[in-house]
Amino acid sequence: MKPDHQRNDPIRKEQELAWVGDAVLDLFARSWILRERGRLCGKTLIRMTSNQFLACKGNPTAIESTIGDIYQREGLKAAFSWIEKELLPLFLKQERNRH
């Protein structure tokens, strides 16, 4: 069990959720890239999961924390759904502008 000072630290809690959320986002991005592009593409993965990209939507840690929280409360499908609704449209817009 965590000591009280760790359990009640909102910054630590956000960082822990963000750590999990980062992994969920990475899994979403890899799955999406393989499904949509039909091949591995590390550069697309980096663009889709970078703090620079996430900063276009808000604080990267807060976004990853949101993903981690959804994942822990509702599961992978709900977290993927949130990413698809909240992040994917912005990513696709940026990709169109790149080309």
C-alpha positions in Angstrom: 0.0 0.0 0.0 1.2 3.5 -0.8 2.0 5.9 2.0 -0.7 8.6 2.5 1.5 11.4 1.1 1.7 9.4 -2.2 -1.9 8.4 -2.4 -3.2 12.0 -1.9 -0.7 13.7 -4.2 -2.7 14.9 -7.2 0.4 15.6 -9.3 1.7 12.1 -8.7 -1.7 10.6 -9.5 -1.9 12.6 -12.8 1.6 11.4 -13.7 0.8 7.8 -13.0 -2.4 8.0 -15.1 -0.4 9.7 -17.8 2.1 7.0 -17.8 -0.6 4.4 -18.4 -2.4 6.7 -20.9 0.8 7.1 -22.9 1.0 3.3 -23.3 -2.7 3.2 -24.4 -2.2 6.0 -26.9 0.9 4.2 -28.3 -1.1 1.0 -28.7 -4.0 2.9 -30.4 -1.5 4.6 -32.7 0.3 1.4 -33.7 -3.0 -0.4 -34.3 -4.4 2.5 -36.3 -1.3 2.8 -38.4 -1.2 -0.9 -39.3 -5.0 -0.9 -40.1 -5.0 2.4 -42.1 -1.5 2.3 -43.7 -1.1 -1.4 -44.0 2.6 -1.2 -42.9 4.8 -0.1 -40.0 5.6 3.6 -39.9 7.7 4.9 -37.0 7.5 8.5 -38.2 3.7 8.5 -38.2 3.8 6.9 -34.8 6.1 9.6 -33.4 3.9 12.4 -34.9 0.7 10.8 -33.5 2.0 10.3 -30.0 4.4 13.2 -29.5 4.0 15.9 -26.8 4.2 18.4 -29.7 1.1 16.9 -31.2 -0.8 16.5 -27.9 0.1 20.2 -27.1 -2.1 21.2 -30.0 -5.1 19.9 -28.0 -3.9 20.9 -24.5 -1.4 19.9 -21.8 0.1 16.6 -22.9 0.3 15.2 -19.4 -3.3 16.1 -18.8 -4.4 14.4 -22.1 -2.5 11.3 -21.4 -3.8 11.3 -17.8 -7.4 11.5 -19.2 -6.7 8.5 -21.4 -5.2 6.6 -18.5 -8.2 7.4 -16.3 -10.7 6.3 -18.9 -8.7 3.1 -19.5 -8.6 2.2 -15.8 -12.3 3.1 -15.2 -13.9 1.8 -18.4 -11.4 -0.3 -20.3 -9.4 -0.3 -23.5 -12.4 0.1 -25.9 -13.6 3.2 -24.1 -10.1 4.7 -24.1 -9.7 4.0 -27.8 -13.1 5.5 -28.5 -12.0 8.7 -26.7 -8.8 8.9 -28.7 -10.7 8.3 -31.9 -13.1 11.1 -31.1 -10.9 13.6 -29.4 -7.4 13.2 -31.0 -7.7 11.4 -34.3 -9.6 14.2 -36.2 -6.8 16.7 -35.2 -4.1 14.3 -36.2 -5.8 13.7 -39.6 -6.1 17.4 -40.2 -2.4 17.9 -39.4 -1.5 15.0 -41.7 -3.5 16.6 -44.6 -1.8 19.9 -44.0 1.7 18.2 -44.1 1.0 16.9 -47.6 
